[in-house]
Amino acid sequence: MDSKRNDIIRLLAGLTAAALLAALTGCAGQGSAPDSDALRIVCTSFPAYDWAKTLTQSNSDVEITYLLSSGVDMHNYRPTAKDMADIAACDLLIYVGGESETWVADAIADSDGQERICLCMLDEVGDAAREEEVKEGMMPEEEETDEDEGPAYDEHVWLSVNNATTICQSITKALCTLDPDHSEAYTADLGAYAQELMALDEAFLTLDADQETLVFCDRFPFRYFVEDYGFDYYAAFPGCSAETEASFETIVFLANKIDELGVKNVFILENSDDSIARTVIENTQTKDQGIVALNSLQSVSDQQIADGATYISLMMQNRDTLKEALD
């Protein structure tokens, strides 16, 4: 774990240094400031919104629109006419990509002629993107397959702190291109935030848990997270599944895994119905496991933001929850 920790810290430091150099030497003089007084940014997810807000905090002339501010899950979101108008008028669009956001291509096409930067988070993480995984015991989603569509990628890239660092660098480069007059301020904001991300990463790397396997009686959007920090997992459904009822085989499989591993707590997502978890527990030998919720950061509302929710704070809440649940 110490070797992995050092490798990731060196990676984060190197990526940050590269971004700072690129911003200072390459951004100034590129592009031009937007015609309107404010730089307009539209984000389709909470992590992107929080990162954009943090990375532009030195410039008061920025308007950031968060499309999922009602707290709707990104997999169930459908854009309104106002949302489409906001995208048409923006200078920077930050979206996740993947099957849940196929509508973005239409939104961009419908607003041709407006110069903007469109930043797809899945594209920005490059080779770190993972295809959605159907693991042993999972109930796969029943749907028709189209060979021409290509692989379906796990969309929850923000649950890797390494990916968060990469995406924040890309956002900063886009900001410098759109608004070179503030490039030094954006670069400074990135440098400060990168240190916070490094501290968050270390908090997870130093999490000393007795239990190293997570049993999710729910969808599982944490694949990037478990790969970063060496956990194994079993779950009822893949991360982007629309299924809500687990099969008998999945229930029995998870219950048997709980018995085999001696699991004390099972996990669900924030705002989820715990009925599957309760059914699984009823089929274990001891029937006394706890049910613990982890936050996937994909349905954060305006009220939660007003109450102080940030990417860092919600991820740290997950860290503390895991520490208590796995000891």
VEXTORGU-254730 format. One record per residue: x, y, z of N, C-alpha, C, O in turn; residue in three letters. Coordinates in steps of 0.001 Angstrom, whole numbers, plus 524288, in hexadecimal, padded with zeros to 5 digits. Each point is the difference from the previous one (the first is absolute). Example, Ala and Ser with C-alpha at 12.3 -4.5 7.8 and 13.67 -1.06 7.14 Angstrom:
<sites>
833867E9C681E787FC86804A68000080384804B0800008040C7FFED80299ALA;7FA968042D7FA9780334804A68003C7FCFE80442802DA801FD80454800A9SER;
</sites>
This chain:
<sites>
803427FB44800007FCBE804BC800008035F804E6800007FE99803DD7FD81MET;805F27FC128055280370804868002380232801277FAA4800668048B7FE7BASP;801117F75A7FE9080213800C07FAC07FBEE802667FC7580124803937FCFFSER;7FA097FA6C8035E7FBC3802287FCC87FEF1805A98017F7FF2F803557FCA2LYS;800D77FDB2808687FF1280554801E78040A803BF7FDC87FEA4804397FE24ARG;8064F7FA428020B804238036E7FE057FF8D800C87FA29800DA8044F7FE0BASN;7FDCE7F7817FF207FF6E800767FA517FBB6803D97FE9B800A9803367FC7CASP;7FAE77FC7C806447FBA3803717FEB3801328059F801757FEA2803987FD1DILE;803EC7FD358075D80168805518018E803B5802697FC037FF77804907FE94ILE;804617F8427FF9880395802027FC047FD16801397FAF580123803E07FD64ARG;7FB177F8CA801407FCED800ED7FB4A7FCF28051380063800078032A7FC61LEU;7FD537FD9D8080D7FCF7804C3800B880378804D17FFC57FEA4803E67FD89LEU;805D97FBCF8050E8038D804797FFFF801FB801217FA838005D804857FE66ALA;800EE7F74E7FEB6801ED800C07FAB77FBE5802377FC5F8011D803737FCD8GLY;7FA157FA898039F7FBCA802037FCB67FEE0805B1801297FF168031A7FC71LEU;800FA7FE46808917FEFD80567801828043A803957FDE77FED8804317FDF2THR;806107FA2E802918044B8033A7FE097FF8D800C97FA24800ED8044A7FE08ALA;7FDA57F78D7FF297FF64800697FA587FB9F803C27FE93800778030A7FC4EALA;7FB497FCB8806A77FB99803797FEE380172805AB8010D7FE8E8037D7FD06ALA;8044C7FD6B807388019C8055680141803828022F7FBB87FF6A8047F7FE65LEU;804467F8427FFBF80384801CD7FBEA7FD09801227FB00800F4803F07FD69LEU;7FB6D7F8918013B7FCFB800CA7FB307FCB8804E88004C7FF85802E07FC2DALA;7FE317FE168086C7FCAC804958009880319805007FF967FE46803BF7FD87ALA;8065D7FC5A804EA80321804C88001680283801207FABF80087804867FE75LEU;8010F7F7447FEBB802DB800DE7FB227FC8C7FFAE7FB31801498022F7FBEATHR;7FA467FB10804937FCE37FF0E7FB5A7FAD0802C27FFCF7FDC4800957FBC8GLY;800328012A808B27FAC2802388000380000805B77FE837FCA3801B97FD07CYS;8070280132804F280005805A57FF068004F800F87FA30803697FDEF7FD50ALA;7F8FE8053C800C77FFF98015A7FA847FCA87FC677FCB97FEF38013E7FB79GLY;7FF4C7FA45806A27FC9B7FC807FD117FA59801BB800747FE4A801C080423GLN;7FEDA7FDC17F79F7FA6E8012B800327FF0D805B08013E803788034B7FF86GLY;7F7BF7FDC8802167FE8E805518017E7FBD37FFB38041A7FD307FC1E8005FSER;8026180805802C47FC078001E804157FAA3800067FD7C7FF69802157FBB5ALA;7FCA47FBAA806D37FAC27FFDE7FDB87FDD9805797FF358017D803AD802B9PRO;7FAF37FCCF7F9767FDD08051C7FEBB7FCE2802378048580020804B7800EFASP;7FD117F7F6801E57FCE0801EA8045C803918012B804988049C7FEA27FFF1SER;7F93E803E68040A803238016680489801C67FB3A802FF804547FFEE80217ASP;7F85F7FC0B7FE28801357FB76803358019A7FB5B7FCA37FE1F7FF4B7FBA1ALA;805677FD948068A8015D7FB067FDA97FBD27FC17801A07FF197FF39804A8LEU;7FE5C7FE537F7907FB797FCB080123801817FA3B7FF94801D37FE2D7FBF1ARG;7FD5A7FF04808658015F7FA78800517FB1C7FCDF801567FD138017380388ILE;8020C7FA4B7F9AD7FBAA7FC7580126802427FAB08016D8035C7FDF27FD3EVAL;7FAC37FFD280720801DC7FAED801E57FB647FC48800897FBE08017D801F8CYS;804D47F9AF7FC497FBC27FC3280053800567FC9E804E27FC877FCCC800E6THR;80784803CE80244800917FCD6804BA801E98035E8047E8024C804267FF30SER;7FCB97FA0480595801BE802F280491805EC800698005F801F480448800FBPHE;801117F76F7FE47805A9800A78005D8020D804257FC418033D8033880183PRO;7FAE97FCBE7F99A801C5803ED7FC3D7FE998057E801D7803268039B7FF8CALA;7F8257FD06802847FE518051B8020580387801CE8046E801BA8047D80010TYR;7FF587F809803A380332801818047980590801387FE5880260803AE801FEASP;7FFBA7F9457FA628054B801157FE1980030805337FD168039980317800CBTRP;7F8917FDE37FBDC7FFED804EB7FD1C7FFA4804A5803B98029F803F67FF42ALA;7FA1E7FB83804BE7FF6E80439803DD80519800F5802EA8018A80479800DFLYS;8010F7F74B8009F804E180070802E88045B802417FC9D803178032F801DCTHR;7FD317FB3C7F94780445801987FC917FF3E805737FDB780389802147FD7ELEU;7F7DE800418035B7FF0B8055F7FE367FF08803B5804887FE0F804547FF35THR;803437FA0A8058C7FEAB8032C8048C802D080549800147FE4F8038F802C1GLN;805E47FCFF7FA50802D7804F97FFD77FD94803E07FC30801A5804837FFC4SER;7FA7F7F9C97FD477FD82803637FC217FA2F80065801387FD317FC1D7FFA7ASN;801068086F801BC7FA76800C08015D7FC89800697FB2E7FB368000680078SER;807248004C7FAEA7FD0A800BA7FB2E7FF137FAC67FD33801017FF7A7FB54ASP;7FD197FCC1807987FEED7FACE7FDD77FA857FE588019E7FE878008B8048CVAL;7FE7A7FD727F7C27FAD57FDE4801218001D7FA137FF13801257FE3A7FBAEGLU;7FDAD7FEC48085F8002A7FA4F7FF947FA857FDCF800BE7FD6F80116803EBILE;800D17FBDE7F85A7FAD77FD8E80038800A67FA27800FD802E17FD507FD3ETHR;7FA66800CE806B6800147FA6D801687FAB37FDBA7FE867FC0D8014F8026ATYR;803D27FB507F9A87FB0E7FE407FDC97FCF47FC4D8038F7FB397FFA57FF92LEU;8077A7FD9A803EE7FD5B7FC2E803547FF1A802268057E800117FD10803CFLEU;7FF1A808007FC987FFA480287805207FB427FE3C803327FFDB800CF804BDSER;7FC4B7FCD07F8BB7FB747FE05802E8801527FB18803147FCF97FE5C8035BSER;8078A7FF487FB888018E7FB36802AD7FE637FB157FD1E8008B7FBB68021DGLY;7FD7B804C97F91A7FE7B7FB657FCF9804E07FCD17FEB58042D802357FF18VAL;7FB4F7F8B1800D48044C7FC8D7FE878015B800E77FA437FC8B8008F7FCB5ASP;808847FF9280228801B0801297FAA37FDF47FC057FC137FF528014B7FB6BMET;7FFAD7F9D68064F7FE157FC0B7FC617FA52800EC7FE7C7FE2C7FDEA7FC12HIS;7FF0680533807037FA77801157FEF37FF148057B7FDE47FB8A8017C7FEFFASN;8089780182800537FF778057D7FE7C7FE988008F7FA3C8020F7FD3D7FCA6TYR;7FA64806678024C7FEC18018A7FAAF80023805F37FFB97FD8B802958033BARG;805447FFA87F8FF8009D805AE7FFCD7FAE9802CE7FEAA7FCD77FE127FCEEPRO;8026E80678805697FB8B803547FEC980179803BE7FB97804848003B7FE5CTHR;7F7A3802AB7FFC680116803E77FBF0803D080422802038035F801D57FD1BALA;7FC147FF9E807DD803A1803D280248805897FDC58004B803CC802C67FF00LYS;7FCA57F83F8025E805267FD908002C8029A8002D7FAA7804A58012A7FF93ASP;7F85B7FDAD7FC5E80221800177FAB4801A6805857FE7E803ED800C17FD53MET;7F9058031C8046D8015F805707FEDC804F980193802DB80340802D57FDDEALA;7FD587FB52806FE804C080132802F3804CA7FDAE7FD5780418802817FFBFASP;7FB667F8B77FE468045D7FD907FD3A8013D803067FB098048E800CD7FEAEILE;7F75B800DF7FE93800D0802E47FB25802EF8051C800E5802CF801D17FC8BALA;7FC8E8008280813802518052380110805277FFB4802FD8027A80407800E2ALA;7FF2D7F753800AF8048A7FFAA8037F80526800437FD06800317FF3B7FB42CYS;803F3801DE807A180551800047FDE3802CE7FAD880108803697FE697FD01ASP;7FB1F7FEFE80745802757FB0E801717FBCA7FC41801F07FD2680134803ADLEU;8027C7FA457F9D67FC717FBDF801AA803437FB8280225803607FDE97FD49LEU;7FB9B8009D80799802BD7FBA2802687FBFD7FBB5800F67FC69800AE80320ILE;804317FAF17FA367FC417FBB98008F802E37FADA800D7804B37FF9A7FF0DTYR;7F8677FC7C802BD802687FB0380151801057FCC17FB258043E7FDD27FF64VAL;7F7E5801D67FD228004F7FC787FB927FD897FAC78016D7FE027FF5F80454GLY;8021B7FCED7F81F7FDC27FAEB801217FA447FFBB7FE8E7FDC7803B77FDE7GLY;7FFD67F7C5803457FAAE7FEF87FE4C7FBF68037F8029D7FBE4801047FDB8GLU;8052E800D8807017FC3B80356802B97FFB0805797FDAB7FC53802E980111SER;8078B7FE767FBC080018805557FDE380054800047FA098029A803517FDB0GLU;7FAC37F8FC7FFE37FFE1800037FA4F7FD3F804D47FDE4800D0801837FB83THR;7FBE3800EF807C57FD2D804B37FE64803AE804A37FF1F7FE90803B77FD4ETRP;806217FC21804E78039C804677FF8D80177800F27FA4D800728047E7FE59VAL;8004F7F75D7FEA88016F800A17FA817FBDF8031C7FD16801458034E7FCBFALA;7F9C17FBA18046C7FBC7802FB7FD7E80011805AD801BE7FF1B803897FCDEASP;801F87FD578082C800258055B801FE8044C803257FD597FF44804937FEB3ALA;8053A7F8EF8008280459802AE7FD687FEAD801007FA48801048043B7FDF4ILE;7FCB57F7D67FF7A7FEA5800917FA767FBEE8043F7FF2E80036802DC7FC24ALA;7FC147FD918077A7FBD4803DE7FF81801EE80589800CD7FD3C803B97FEBCASP;8078B7FCE380362801FC8054680107804EC801117FCD88035F80300801ABSER;7FD0C7FA8D7F9C780475800FC7FC968005A805CB7FEAD7FC0A802A77FF5EASP;808B17FF378003B800D7805887FEF2801EE802E4804C580295804067FF7DGLY;7FC377FA0180532801EA8024B804D2805577FDA980133800847FB3F80084GLN;8036C8080D7FFEB805327FE12801478003E7FEB1805CA7FEDF8034A80352GLU;8029A7F7ED7FDD9800737FE4480571803E07FB8D80049801787FDB67FC09ARG;800278011D808AA803147FB55800FB7FC6E7FC018028F7FD5C80132803D6ILE;8028E7FA167FA107FCE87FBBE80237803C47FC038024E8030E7FD967FD2DCYS;7FCB6801C3807E1803B77FCA4802C57FD237FB32802097FCBF8006280385LEU;8047C7FB1E7FA3E7FD9D7FB0880195803967FD55803F4804797FEBF7FEC2CYS;7F99880064805F6803417FDE180428802087FA8A7FEBA804837FECE80127MET;7F8427FDDF7FC7F801C67FACD7FE7D80482800477FC1E803B17FCF080055LEU;7FC03806B87FC01804388009D7FC36804F880203802A2804517FE5C7FEA5ASP;7FB14805228050C8048B8026F802768033C7FC228032A804C18009E80062GLU;7F8C37FB66801E5803127FC428031A802A67FBEE7FC90803427FD01801E2VAL;7FB63802DA7F917802CE7FCC37FC457FFF97FA3B8015C7FBE07FDA5800BDGLY;808CC8001C7FF938008B7FA6A800FD7FE2E7FE608056A7FF5B7FB5980109ASP;7FFCF808698026E7FE0D7FEBB805407FA317FEB17FFF37FDFE7FDED803D7ALA;7FF438033F7F7E27FA7A7FE9D7FF9D7FF607FA187FFE18030D7FD427FD7EALA;7F902800D0805377FF1A7FA658006A7FAB77FE897FD9B7FC22802C8800ABARG;803C67F8D67FC8E7FB037FE027FE197FCB97FE2E804A78020F7FE04803DDGLU;7F8CE802B57FBAE7FC937FE468043A8008F7FA18800B38001B7FD097FC37GLU;8003F80158808BB801397FA9B801527FB3A7FD2B802367FD4F8020180372GLU;801B67F95A7FA877FC0E7FC968024B802EA7FBB2802DB801FE7FC587FD97VAL;7FE3E8041F80788803247FC6F8032C7FCBC7FB5E801CC7FB34800177FFB8LYS;807767FBDF802207FD6E7FB49801F47FBA480167803D8800C5803128039EGLU;7FAB27FAA57FB857FB94800DD8037A7FC8C804857FE877FB8C8004F801CBGLY;806668033D7FAF67FCE1804857FE6B7FB8E7FE5E7FC6E8005D7FC317FD16MET;7FB79806CB8033B7FBA77FF4D7FC65800C7803DB7FB857FF45804B1800C3MET;802357F9737FA8A800F88039C7FBAC7FAFD802887FE207FBBE7FDD880094PRO;804D7806C67FD297FB6E802BF7FDF47FE5A7FD867FAE38033D7FEF87FC99GLU;7F7BC80016802E27FDFE7FDA37FB397FEDE8043F7FC077FC8D80344800BFGLU;806697FCA07FB047FF23803D97FBDE802337FDE57FAED803577FC8B7FFF5GLU;7FABD805997FBD0801F67FE627FAEF80564802487FF2B801088047780176GLU;802697F87C7FC3180545801D57FEFF8009E8016B7FA477FDBE7FD807FC91THR;8054B80677802778012A801BE7FAB7805EF7FFCA7FF5E802D7802ED8028CASP;7FF027F9987FA098059F7FF457FF66802B3804F87FE36804AA800AA800F5GLU;7F881802DB7FC758025F804CC7FE05800A88042080445802C2803DC7FF35ASP;7FAC17FB5F805478003C803EF8041F8053F80017802D680171803FF80241GLU;801617F7BB7FDAC804EC7FFC4802CF7FF157FEE4805C47FB897FF3A8019BGLY;808A4800AC801967FF827FE9E805857FD2D804368031C8002E8049F7FEADPRO;7FD367F9AF8057C7FD7E803A68039F803C7800FF8047A801B77FC598029DALA;7FF95808A07FE46803CD8015D804007FD56801788051E7FBBC802398000ETYR;806DD7FC7E804337FE38801A08052B80096805ED8005180449802147FF52ASP;7F77080097801B37FFE6805B37FFAD80205802BF804E6800FE804B47FFDBGLU;7FFA17F8818046B800DB8028280515805C08012C800F5802337FE8880404HIS;80034804297F835805A7800E180010801C9803518049D8047D7FF9A801AFVAL;7F803803AD8005F8017680398804378011D7FD338052A802478025480389TRP;7FC2A7F8BE7FCF6800E27FD34804E1805987FDFA8007A801557FD6B803D5LEU;801E8803BD7F853805A77FF66800608026380560800CF7FF28803857FCD6SER;803CC7FD258075B802928050B800F180416801107FBC9800EA804807FE93VAL;8018C7F75D7FF6F803B1800B97FBAD7FD45802607FB43802078039F7FD92ASN;7F9587FA52801207FD018022C7FBA37FE5C80599801178000B803477FC7BASN;7FE827FDD7808627FE75805528016F8046A803CB7FEDE7FF13804467FE00ALA;805B87FA3380344804818035C7FF06800B3800F67FA2D800E38046D7FE58THR;7FEB87F7737FE928008E8007F7FA577FBDD803A17FDB880133803567FCC1THR;7F9EC7FC02804F27FBB9803267FDE580098805B2801A37FEE7803827FCE5ILE;802CD7FD7A807E3800CF80566801BF8043D802B77FCCE7FF9B804AA7FEE8CYS;8046F7F8727FF9A803FA8023A7FC8D7FD9C8018A7FAC58012A8042C7FDEAGLN;7FB807F8747FFFB7FD82801217FAFA7FC69804B6800627FFCF803357FC6BSER;7FD5D7FD3C807DF7FC9A8048D800C580341804FA800217FE97803EA7FD97ILE;805C37FBEC805398035B8049E8006B80222801907FAB08001C804A27FEB7THR;801967F7957FE2F801F3801417FAC37FBC4802907FCB08010D803AF7FD18LYS;7FA1F7FA558035D7FBAB8024C7FD137FEF880597801D17FF0D803787FCCFALA;801227FD648084B7FF2E80541802138042B803CC7FE027FECE8046E7FE93LEU;8060E7F9CB8015980441803517FE1C7FF4F8015C7FA438011D804627FE5DCYS;7FD0D7F7DA7FE987FF17800F47FA707FB9E803F27FF308006F803757FCAFTHR;7FB667FC0D8064C7FB7A803737FF6B800FC8056D8024E7FDF5803E67FE11LEU;805277FC4D80606800AB804E3802F1805BA800A48018A8014E7FF908049BASP;8022C801797F7958059D8003D8011E8017E80447803DA804127FFA380288PRO;7F8B48046B7FDF58014C80436803AA800317FE1A805A5802A48025980343ASP;7FA8F7F9657FDE67FFE17FDF18055B802F17FAD1800797FF327FD1D803C2HIS;80431801AF7F8788028B7FAE37FFF2803507FF09804DB800167FBA580208SER;802A0808557FFD58033E7FF35804AC7FCA37FED6804C8801737FCCE80349GLU;7FA15805C87FD177FC7A7FF048046F7FDBC7FA7D7FFB77FFB37FD44803F2ALA;7FEB08011B7F7507FDEA7FABA7FF708042E7FBEF8015B7FEE07FC0F80285TYR;805E7804F17FBCA804467FC66801208010C7FFAE805D7800F77FBC480211THR;7FEDA808A480093800C980007805AE7FBA77FD06802C7800F87FD21803BCALA;7FA3A803967FA657FB9F7FD278025C800AD7FA1F7FF447FEDB7FCF58038CASP;80301801707F7D9801037FA7A7FF08804357FDED803AF7FF727FBC280231LEU;804BF8073B7FE7D804367FE4B8036D7FE2B7FF29805928016F7FC2980283GLY;7FB60807797FF687FE027FF7D8055A7FC597FB5780079800387FD1F803D9ALA;7FC6C8021D7F8437FC337FBC08004D802A77FAB57FF597FE567FC2580258TYR;805C5803A87FA80802D77FB197FF57802307FE198052F8003F7FB4B800F3ALA;801558084C80261801EC7FE788052F7FB997FD9B80343800E17FC48802ECGLN;7FA6C805D87FC947FB8E7FDC4802D07FEB67FA8B7FDFD7FEB07FC858030BGLU;801B1802BF7F7D67FEFC7FAD97FDC1804237FC13801BC7FEC07FB7880105LEU;80617806327FF52804237FC90801E47FEFC7FE5D805A7800DC7FB7E8016FMET;7FD5080831801C27FEC97FEBD805727FB6C7FC2F80054800017FC7680341ALA;7FC16804467F95D7FB8A7FC657FFD2801D47FA957FE697FE757FC1D80261LEU;804CC8039A7F9A3802127FB077FE37802F47FD39804617FF617FB4A800BDASP;803CA8079480220802F87FD9F804457FC607FE1F80453801147FC0A80280GLU;7FA9C806C97FE697FC4C7FE53804057FDB87FAA67FEB07FF217FCD18037FALA;7FFE78022A7F7797FE097FADD7FE6F804577FBE9800077FF1D7FB8780186PHE;80595806007FCC9804507FC4B7FFCE801967FE208056F801F87FBA88009DLEU;7FD2D8079780341801777FE918055E7FB607FDDB80316800537FF50804C0THR;7FB677FFA47F8887FB757FD9E8028C801477FA55801428008F7FCC67FC7BLEU;7FFE38020E808798017D7FAC0801B67FB137FD0D8018E7FE1D8007B80465ASP;7FFD37FC727F7EE7FB037FD53800DB800D97FA30800E2803367FD907FD61ALA;7F9E58003880656800407FA63800FE7FD837FCEA7FB8A801B57FBAE7FEC2ASP;7FA498068B7FEDD7FD247FD657FBC4801758028D7FAD77FF9D804C47FF7CGLN;8020D7F8287FCB2801D7802267FB0B7FC5A7FEDB7FB708015E800FF7FB7FGLU;7FA007FCEA805A37FC307FEEF7FBEC7FAEC802CC8014B7FDE87FF768044BTHR;800208038D7F7EF7FB10802C0800A67FBA67FCC17FD88800767FE457FB8ALEU;7FB56800ED807607FB687FD537FDDC7FBBB804127FF577FDF280211803D3VAL;800BF7FF117F7487FC29804087FEA67FAE47FD6B7FE7A7FFC87FD197FC2CPHE;7FC28803EC806C57FAC77FE027FEB07FD26804327FCE17FBC9801CA8017ACYS;8069A7FFB97FA357FE40804957FD198031E8002C7FAE9802FF7FC6D7FED3ASP;7FC41807C67FE2D8038A801217FBB6805768011280237800938018280488ARG;803737FDAF7F82D80551800C0801E0802FA803D97FC7E8024A7FE6A7FC14PHE;7FDB0806A780552802D3803D97FCE48059F800F5801CC80290803927FE0DPRO;7FF647F947805A6805048011E8027B8048F7FCE07FDB6803EB7FF35802ADPHE;7FBAA7FF097F8818042E7FCCF7FDD080532802ED7FFD38040C7FDCF80164ARG;7FBE2807257FCE8804E0802FE7FFCE802578008A80575804C07FFB7800B0TYR;7F7EB8010E80319801CA8009F8056A802A77FB0E801FF804518004480219PHE;7F9247FB327FD48802427FB3480231805137FE8F7FD37803847FDC78026AVAL;7FCE8803747F890804E47FEED7FD3980466803698021C8046F7FE3280076GLU;7FA6A806AB800D2803FD8038480218802027FE3C8054E8049F800998012DASP;7F7E47FD368020E801707FF2080576800137FA46801AA8002C7FED0804A8TYR;7FFB47FDAD7F78D801127FA8E8011E7FBA17FCF080294801047FBFF80276GLY;7FA1D805CA7FD097FB957FD07802127FDF37FC357FBDA800A6800E07FB51PHE;7FCE97FAF7806767FCF57FC9D7FC997FA3A80137801007FEB9802C0803BCASP;7FDD07FB3B7F8FA7FA6E8011B800D07FC9B7FBD67FD7A801A47FD347FC74TYR;7F9958027F805827FBBB7FD267FD867FB4280392800337FF7880314803A9TYR;7FD177FC947F8817FB958039B7FFC57FB697FD847FD32800887FC1A7FD3DALA;7FAF080649803907FB427FE057FD7E7FFC58016B7FA397FE5C7FCD47FCC8ALA;8034A807F9801E37FF97801E87FAA3804DD803207FE8B802AF801FD80376PHE;7FE857FE7D7F76F804168039F7FE467FE86805A6801497FB8A8011F80163PRO;80845802677FE207FF4B80561801C37FBC9803197FD3E7FD778034D80268GLY;801BC7FBB17F8947FC308030E7FD067FAFC7FCF17FEE67FCDB801967FCB9CYS;802697FA18805FB7FB697FCBE7FF0F7FAF8802D7801787FFD880307803BCSER;7FC187FBEF7F9457FAD78021E8013C7FCAF7FC15803007FB878012580156ALA;8069F7FA3D7FFBC7FD157FBF5802D17FF21801A5805B3803548028480264GLU;7F8287FC067FFB47FEC7801508056C7FE8B7FB3D803407FF8F8005D804C6THR;7FFB37FB337F8AE7FE947FB37802C4804107FBCE7FEE0800D87FE8E7FB7EGLU;801A97FF808089C804087FC097FF5C7FD867FA9C7FF6D7FBED7FEE38024DALA;8068F7FDD87FAA57FE277FAA57FF47801017FCC5804E98031C801788035CSER;7FA327FA1E7FCF8800D97FC628045C805B37FE3D800308024F7FF9D80433PHE;7FFF17FF517F7338056A7FE3C7FFC0803BA804208021E803BA7FEB2802BFGLU;7FB50806477FC058036580431801EE7FF7D80099805E4803E5800B8802BBTHR;7F7517FEFB7FF3A7FF1D80067805AC803047FBB4802DD802C48010A803CBILE;7FCAC7FA317FA5C802937FB9180290805F2800727FF91802CE7FEDE803BDVAL;7FF16802C67F7BE805A8800957FF4A8023D803F1803E3803ED7FEEB8028EPHE;7F99C8059D7FDE7801FA80406803907FFA87FE2F805AF80395800EB80312LEU;7F82B7FC8C7FE4A7FF727FE028055F8044A7FC0B801438023C8001580441ALA;7FEE47FC7A7F80B804217FC22800D98055F8029A80072803447FE548031BASN;7FDA0805BA7F9CF804FA802CB800528009D802A4805508043F7FFFF80241LYS;7F7918023A7FFB68001E802788052C8017B7FBFF8042A8033C8011580363ILE;7FA647FA4A7FC5A8013F7FBD9803BA805B07FE457FF6B802C67FF51803DDASP;7FEE6800007F74E805537FE237FEEE8041E803D5801F2803FE7FE6A80228GLU;7FB06806AB7FD14803DA803FD8014B7FF798021E8058B80368802D6801DCLEU;7F8577FBCB800C57FF1B80216805357FEED805D7800088019D802CA80391GLY;7FBA97FF057F8737FEED805967FF5D7FC58801F9804487FBFB7FD9C8011FVAL;8057C806C98013F7FCD380246804307FC1F804167FE0C7FBEF800D78026CLYS;80550801B47F9327FC9A804047FDCE7FFB17FF667FA19803E67FED77FD6FASN;7F76B801F68006E7FF568002F7FA587FEF28059D7FE707FE838033B8033CVAL;802487FDEB7F7B77FFC1805637FE327FBA2800D17FC057FEA67FC867FCF6PHE;7FF36808378032F7FC5A801D97FC0F801AE805817FE7E80384802378026AILE;7F9F6800057F9908011C805537FE637FC90803DC802EF7FBE17FEA080211LEU;805E9806357FE107FCE08042B8024E7FA9D800337FD637FF887FF437FB46GLU;7FC81801BB807CE7FA9F8008D7FE157FDA27FAEB7FDE17FBCC8001B7FDAAASN;806DB7FB728031F7FDFF7FB157FDE87FC227FD6F803BC80041800B3804C1SER;7FC317FC587F8FA7FC9A7FC88802F68035F7FB8380212803097FDB77FD0EASP;7FC7580107807EB8034D7FBE3802387FD617FA9E7FFE2801B27FC6F802BFASP;7FA2F802F67FA197FD0A7FB1880012803507FB627FE387FF937FBC38023BSER;803B8804F67F9CC803587FBB27FE3D803D27FE888044A800E67FB6380101ILE;8015F808948018D803B77FEF78043A7FD667FCEB8045F802507FC598021AALA;7F8E3805197FF477FD497FD438043E7FED37FA4F7FE7A8005C7FC778033DARG;7FE3D802BC7F7D27FEEA7FAAE7FE2F804F27FCAD800147FFE17FB7480190THR;80477806DA7FCBD804F77FD2D80019801637FE7E80596801707FB888010BVAL;7FE21808358028E801617FEF98057A7FC947FBB08024A801DD7FCC180305ILE;7F92C803377FB8F7FC6D7FBFA801FE801897FA867FE3D7FE627FC1D80254GLU;804C28039E7F989801AA7FAEC7FDFA805867FE7E801BE8021C7FC127FE36ASN;80038807028053E805117FE918022C7FF357FC8A804CA7FB9F7FF57801E1THR;808987FE82800077FFA97FC9A804927FED280319804F77FCD27FE5080331GLN;805B5806387FD807FF61802EE804E57FB93803FD7FFC77FDB98015180406THR;8010F800997F7587FBBF803BF7FF198009B804FF803497FC208027580170LYS;808B67FF007FFB6800CF8047E8036E803998042D7FDB2801FD8034E802E0ASP;7FEDB7FC987F80E80375803DA7FD927FD7A8056F7FFF07FB3A800847FFB5GLN;808028036D800927FE1B805577FF897FF998019D7FA4C802407FD7B7FC93GLY;7FADE806BF8026A7FF6D8022C7FAB48023A80584800107FE3B80354802FDILE;805A97FD9E7F9B3802E5804EC800057FFBD8026A7FA8C800A07FD477FC16VAL;7FE72807D7803AE7FFA2802BD7FAFD80519802D47FEC180237802A880358ALA;7FFA17FCC17F7D480456803107FDF47FDEA803C77FBEA7FC287FEE07FD57LEU;8066680599802307FE2A804177FC74802F77FFBD7FADA804C7800887FFE6ASN;7F8657FEA87FBD8802697FFA47FAD6800B7805567FD738025A800557FBD2SER;7FBB2803D68069380083805677FE2A7FD50800E77FAC280162803A17FD29LEU;7FAC47F915801887FD62800A77FAF77FA7E80243800887FD3B800907FC1CGLN;8012A800BD808B37FAD380266800AF80033803E5804857FD2B7FF7F803DBSER;806388045C7FB95800BD804028040B7FCA9804BE7FE9D80039801F17FB9BVAL;7FCB27FFEA808217FC3E8042D7FF01802258055A80172804028006E802A0SER;7F944803A77FBA080148805608017480009800B5805E880357802BB8021EASP;7F8E27FAC4800927FFB380090805AB804D67FDB68029A802198024E803AAGLN;7FFAC7F9377FA7F804C87FDB68022B804B2803837FF0C803618008980361GLN;7FCD5801DB7F80A804448039D7FED57FFBF804BB8039E803FF801C680201ILE;7F74A800407FED17FF5080472803968019B7FE8E80589801C180353802FFALA;7FDA37F7B67FE56801787FE2080539805D37FEC380068801DE7FE4E80418ASP;800FF802917F79E805AB7FF718003C802477FB447FD4E804B07FF0B8007BGLY;7F8267FDE87FCA8802087FB577FD63803D0801897FBAC7FEDF803647FCC9ALA;805A37FA0E80334803DC800927FBD8801E67FA977FE7C7FEDB7FC2A802AATHR;804098038A7F910802517FAF97FE76803647FDE3804667FF9A7FB6A80165TYR;803BC807E8800CB803867FE518042A7FCEB7FE3F804D0801237FBE280237ILE;7FAFD8072F7FF6D7FD2D7FEB5804D77FCEB7FAF07FF707FFE57FCDB803A4SER;7FD9A802487F7E67FCEE7FB387FF488037F7FB367FF897FEA97FBD2801F6LEU;805C7804C17FB7B803A77FBA67FFAF8024A7FEC680564800D67FB728014CMET;8002D80890801D0801FB7FF12805477FBDC7FD6F80368801457FCCD8035DMET;7F9C9804917FBCD7FBC77FD50802C9800057FA2C7FE9C7FF397FCAC80362GLN;801AA802247F7A1800667FA877FE62804967FD56802B67FF987FB80801A5ASN;804B2807407FED08049C7FDC7802947FEBC7FEAD805B0801417FBC1801E1ARG;7FC48807E3800CC7FEB07FF1C805837FBFE7FB9B80093800537FCD88039DASP;7FBE2802FA7F8C87FC0E7FBDD8000D802897FAA77FF3B7FEBA7FC43802BETHR;804D58036A7F98C802BE7FB0C7FF0D8033E7FE60804BD800097FB6D8017CLEU;802A280844800D58033D7FED3804847FCC07FD8580454801967FC1D80258LYS;7F9DF806287FEB17FCA57FE03804307FD877FAC97FE877FF8B7FC8280347GLU;7FED9802F67F7C07FD287FB527FE57803897FB3B7FF4A7FE387FB948009AALA;806AF805437FE268037A7FBA87FEAF8037F7FE5480485802A27FBFF7FF9BLEU;7FD76806EC8049C8033E7FE89804817FD6E7FB8D80310802237FE39803EDASP;
</sites>
